[in-house]
Amino acid sequence: MANEQLHQPDHRSAVLAIRERKRAEAEAIGLDAEVIGRVVERFYGRVRADALLGPIFDARIDDWPAHLAKMKGFWRSVLLGTAEFSGNPMVRHQQIPGLEERHFRHWLELFYRTVQEECSQAEGAEQFSARARMIAESLLTGIELQRHGLRPATTSRRLPHA
C-alpha cells in the first residue's frame, strides 16, 4: 500500500503531462476551446433546423444550453484531453429507436461542413473530422450489436470521410 502511494504522484504527474501535450498539439493545429465552442454551436444550430436530424434531437433534448455545454465538454475531452466529460454516449444512442447508418452519414456531412468553416487550419479540421468519424463508426457498431447481436461485420457501410 505504501509503495502504491509513493507512485501515485508520479502517475498523476504523467497523466497531467500527457494531457498538456495533447492540448498543446491540438492548439498547434488550430484546435482550442474557442474553435470547439464555435463548431458545436454552429453544428447543432444546423442539426436543429435539419429535416432528418432535427426531430430526433428535439424529441430528446429539453434544455439546449445544457446539451451544448455538455457537447463542448465532450469535444474538449476528445480533442484537448481535458477529461471533463462524463457520460455514456453509447447507451444514449442505443436507446434511440430507428437510428441507422443514414442518420450517421448525414450527421457527418453536416459536421464536416461545419468543421471546414470554423477551423482555420486544414490539419485541425482533418483531426476534428477524423475523430467525429471514428465516434460515429463506434456508435453505429454499438447500435448494430445491441439490436442484432454478433454477426459478420457490415461491409457495405458508407460513412463519409472528410
Buried (B, 14 or more C-beta within 10 A) or exposed (E): EEEEEEEEEEEEEEEEEEBEEBBEBBBEBBBBBEBBBBBBBBBBEBBBEBEEBEEBBEEEBEEEEEBBEBBBBBBBBBBBBBEEBEEEEBEEBBEBEEBEBEBBBBBBEBBBBBBBEBBEEEEBBBBBBEBBBEBBBEBBBBBBEEEEEEEEEEEEEEBBEB
